[in-house]
């Protein structure tokens, strides 16, 4: 019997930062890193919206609003990591369910700055672990084939609110002050330029809304019957890690496949598409999981586990996958790591 591939040697003893989108993702999906030799584990979208918000997820988990939800989830995460060697940090960015586009753009910029600051303090070849994007595939838009045949970069609107899916922000509409009676000279010139920019951006804003509505319809159809598509927060964090690594050749990126999304669709296609579009090579492997030890940690997330997977597979150790899957991504110009 052929043994499954093991963790690449280049990752041994490398400084490692596990980027967990939400308060549970690190232990759900990358526990062999999070519970292994000491490493840094950051939950990125762990902030409290101000003022508090109320979503269907809050209600499903038994809470009146986001403030109550985050109070409970933070306490659960502290309990889940108690006694582990992980150096845990919880950032202030907001969950995608709570955030507006402009706030998300600003917060992702702050997250990027904090990750880069961490990298500046590490030795070369530090490792960023990020989600791979597992889940049921959302069909392409009807025009996606034409875009690819024309050699154009594929436009995605799957990312969380505030991002167009390519890590770039649609420019916000700017209010004008036309009608201000005292605007003269340079002030009037600025008004004209502002108005022109606003008018020019209207078609882009309208097109963005139409694309989002069309994507939402495709996603709703794909997830009928309780199936899970890739989480937009996961995709936003993955793309942020890749964008950082693209500018820092001494930074390595490892993607991990996520529970419970992998039960609805593996991350293989998402990783293959990333590699194809970004000229990367993936080195896959999997690691054996102590499911009893993992479940003992996951039990702390009492508000999340019962509603995260309606089939109840997260409520018993015997249902957990016995292996976690990872991919090391490297530029195709580099030798394949061993």
Long-range contacts (C-beta under 8 A, 24 or more apart in sequence): 4-285, 4-286, 4-323, 5-283, 5-284, 5-285, 5-286, 6-285, 6-287, 7-285, 7-287, 7-326, 8-283, 8-285, 8-328, 8-337, 8-338, 9-337, 9-338, 10-125, 10-252, 10-328, 10-337, 10-338, 11-127, 11-252, 11-254, 11-328, 13-37, 14-123, 14-125, 14-126, 14-127, 14-252, 15-39, 15-40, 15-122, 15-123, 15-126, 15-127, 16-40, 16-126, 16-127, 16-129, 17-41, 17-42, 17-115, 17-118, 17-126, 17-127, 17-128, 17-129, 18-42, 18-86, 18-129, 19-44, 19-115, 19-128, 19-129, 19-130, 19-131, 19-237, 19-241, 20-44, 21-45, 21-131, 21-231, 21-233, 21-234, 21-237, 22-46, 22-95, 22-233, 23-73, 23-74, 23-76, 23-77, 23-90, 23-301, 24-73, 24-76, 24-77, 24-80, 24-298, 24-301, 24-304, 24-308, 25-131, 25-234, 25-258, 26-86, 27-80, 27-81, 27-294, 27-297, 27-298, 28-258, 28-259, 28-260, 28-298, 29-131, 29-256, 29-257, 29-258, 29-259, 29-324, 30-129, 30-256, 30-324, 30-326, 31-289, 31-294, 31-297, 31-324, 32-287, 32-288, 32-289, 32-324, 33-129, 33-256, 34-81, 34-84, 34-86, 35-84, 35-85, 35-86, 35-293, 35-294, 35-297, 37-85, 38-85, 38-86, 38-87, 39-86, 39-87, 40-86, 40-87, 40-89, 40-118, 41-81, 41-86, 41-87, 41-88, 41-89, 42-88, 42-89, 42-90, 42-91, 43-77, 43-88, 43-89, 43-90, 43-91, 44-91, 44-93, 44-111, 44-233, 44-237, 45-91, 45-93, 45-94, 45-95, 45-96, 45-233, 45-237, 46-70, 46-73, 46-74, 46-77, 46-90, 46-91, 46-92, 46-93, 47-91, 47-92, 47-93, 47-94, 47-95, 47-107, 48-92, 48-94, 49-94, 49-98, 49-99, 53-97, 53-98, 55-97, 55-98, 57-97, 57-307, 60-307, 61-303, 61-304, 61-307, 62-303, 63-303, 66-95, 66-98, 69-303, 72-303, 73-301, 73-303, 73-304, 76-300, 76-301, 76-302, 76-303, 76-304, 77-300, 77-301, 79-300, 80-297, 80-298, 80-300, 80-301, 81-297, 84-297, 95-233, 96-160, 96-161, 96-232, 96-233, 96-236, 99-160, 99-161, 99-162, 100-161, 100-162, 101-161, 101-162, 101-163, 101-169, 101-170, 101-172, 102-162, 102-172, 103-162, 104-160, 104-161, 104-162, 104-163, 104-236, 105-162, 105-163, 105-169, 107-162, 108-162, 108-163, 108-236, 108-240, 111-240, 112-240, 112-243, 112-244, 115-240, 115-241, 115-244, 116-244, 116-248, 119-244, 119-248, 119-251, 124-250, 125-250, 125-251, 125-252, 126-250, 126-251, 126-252, 127-251, 127-252, 127-253, 127-254, 128-241, 128-244, 128-245, 128-251, 128-252, 128-253, 128-254, 129-254, 129-255, 129-256, 129-326, 130-237, 130-238, 130-240, 130-241, 130-242, 130-253, 130-254, 130-255, 130-256, 131-231, 131-234, 131-235, 131-237, 131-238, 131-255, 131-256, 131-258, 132-238, 132-255, 132-256, 132-257, 132-258, 132-267, 132-270, 132-271, 132-327, 133-230, 133-234, 133-235, 133-238, 133-255, 133-258, 133-267, 133-270, 133-271, 133-274, 134-230, 134-257, 134-258, 134-261, 134-262, 134-264, 134-265, 134-266, 134-267, 134-270, 135-228, 135-229, 135-230, 135-231, 135-258, 135-261, 135-262, 135-264, 135-265, 136-222, 136-223, 136-227, 136-228, 136-229, 136-264, 136-265, 137-222, 137-229, 137-265, 137-269, 138-215, 138-218, 138-219, 138-222, 138-229, 138-230, 139-218, 139-221, 139-222, 141-211, 141-214, 141-215, 141-218, 153-277, 154-277, 155-211, 156-215, 157-208, 157-211, 157-212, 157-215, 158-215, 158-219, 158-229, 158-230, 158-232, 158-235, 159-232, 159-235, 159-236, 159-239, 160-232, 160-233, 160-235, 160-236, 161-232, 163-236, 163-239, 164-208, 165-235, 165-239, 166-239, 167-239, 167-240, 167-243, 170-204, 170-205, 170-208, 171-201, 171-204, 173-198, 173-201, 173-202, 173-205, 174-198, 174-201, 226-310, 227-264, 227-265, 228-260, 228-261, 228-263, 228-264, 229-261, 229-264, 230-261, 230-270, 231-258, 231-261, 234-258, 234-261, 242-274, 242-278, 242-329, 245-329, 246-278, 249-331, 252-328, 252-329, 252-330, 253-328, 253-329, 254-326, 254-327, 254-328, 254-329, 255-282, 255-326, 255-327, 255-329, 256-324, 256-325, 256-326, 257-324, 257-325, 257-326, 259-314, 259-320, 259-321, 260-308, 260-309, 260-313, 260-314, 262-321, 262-325, 263-309, 263-311, 263-313, 266-325, 267-325, 267-327, 271-327, 271-329, 274-329, 275-329, 279-331, 279-332, 279-333, 280-329, 280-330, 280-331, 280-332, 281-329, 281-330, 281-331, 281-332, 281-334, 281-336, 282-327, 282-328, 282-329, 283-327, 283-328, 283-329, 283-330, 283-336, 283-337, 284-325, 284-326, 284-327, 285-325, 285-326, 285-328, 286-323, 286-324, 286-325, 286-326, 287-323, 287-324, 287-326, 288-322, 288-323, 289-320, 289-321, 289-322, 289-323, 289-324, 291-317, 291-318, 291-320, 291-321, 291-322, 292-317, 294-320, 295-320
